[in-house]
Amino acid sequence: MENLNKTVTIVGPQDGQGLSIAGNSYRVIISGKQTDGKYALIEMLVPPGGGPGPHAHADIQESFYVVDGEVEVKSEAGNYTARKGSFVNIPFGGIVHCFHNNTDKIAQLLCTVTPAGLELLFEEIGRPAPFGTFLPPPPMDDELKKKLGAIAEKYGQKLYPPDYLDR
């Protein structure tokens, strides 16, 4: 198939949209708006103790490449310590998964989502902040949990209790 759009997209190291999400720092390097919805690429800085809670998204394939540091990846398929150079693929189908930085160093991940769309969730729940800025997460009360659950559902994602994968 011939590519009729001959434009090359270049994103510099300081470009992209910076977001603070639950104490983590994300940079949307390329969004679905730039890829006709085919994929998005998000750089993630996950501080010690950081990472998302258990969640699933049946219609999105999500992969992580660990650029630096390490995270513990938990899923219904088991647990794995992903260190620098590791690659983790969460296939379509809605496998419940999460990751957590259990070390004392920041972990750096590249996250690709196919098709794009998860970055829109991040834009809605995150706060604009320069990449590398770690804003404290808001207090998680019942009202915020309900709001976040509704936003997640809007983007095809389901949230689970923090201890869901500990069972």
NUTILUM-955775 format. One record per residue (C-alpha): residue in one letter; x, y, z. Coordinates in steps of 0.2 Angstrom, whole numbers, plus 5000, padded with zeros to 4 digits. Example, Ala and Ser with C-alpha at 12.3 -4.5 7.8 and 13.67 -1.06 7.14 Angstrom:
<pts>
a506249785039 s506849955036 
</pts>
This chain:
<pts>
m500050005000 e500750174995 n500850305008 l500050465001 n500450565016 k502350595013 t502550695029 v503850645042 t503450685060 i504950725071 v504750755089 g506150835099 p506750785116 q505850925124 d504250915113 g502650825116 q501350855129 g501850845147 l500650775160 s500650735178 i499550585182 a499450505199 g501150565204 n501950505188 s502650615174 y502050565156 r502550645139 v501350605124 i502750595111 i501550565097 s499650555098 g498250475088 k497950645081 q499650635072 t499450445067 d497650445061 g497150355077 k498350205073 y499450215088 a500150335102 l501850335110 i501950395128 e503550415138 m503350385156 l504350425171 v503850325186 p504550375203 p504850255218 g503150195223 g502350245207 g501350165194 p499450135189 g498250025199 p497549865191 h496549905175 a496049825159 h495649885141 a494949745129 d495149855113 i496849925116 q498549835114 e499849915126 s501649885126 f503049945137 y504949955134 v505949985150 v507250125145 d507950135162 g507550065180 e506349925183 v504549895187 e503549755194 v502249705181 k500749615188 s499349535177 e498149395177 a499549295168 g500749315183 n502049435189 y503649495181 t505049615186 a505449715170 r507149785171 k508049905159 g507949825141 s506349725145 f504849735134 v503049695140 n501549665128 i499849675135 p498749605121 f497049645115 g495649555126 g495649645142 i496949565153 v496949645170 h498649725173 c499649855182 f501449895186 h502349975201 n504050045204 n504749955220 t506450025219 d507250195225 k507550255207 i506450325194 a505950205180 q505850265162 l504650175150 l504050195133 c502250145131 t501450115114 v499550095113 t498650025097 p497550095092 a497750265099 g496550335112 l497350295129 e498250465128 l496550545127 l496150465144 f497850525151 e497450705145 e495750705153 i496350635170 g498050715170 r498650895174 p499750985162 a501550995168 p503250995161 f503950825158 g504950775172 t503850865185 f503150755198 l501550835206 p500850755221 p499250645217 p497650715223 p496850635238 m495950475233 d494150485240 d492550405235 e492050545224 l493650545214 k493650355212 k491950375205 k492450515193 l494050425187 g493050265185 a491750355174 i493150435163 a494050265162 e492450185156 k492250325143 y493950265135 g493550085136 q494550045152 k493949965168 l494749995184 y494949865198 p495349885217 p497249905221 d497349725228 y496449645214 l498049555207 d498649505225 r497249375226 
</pts>
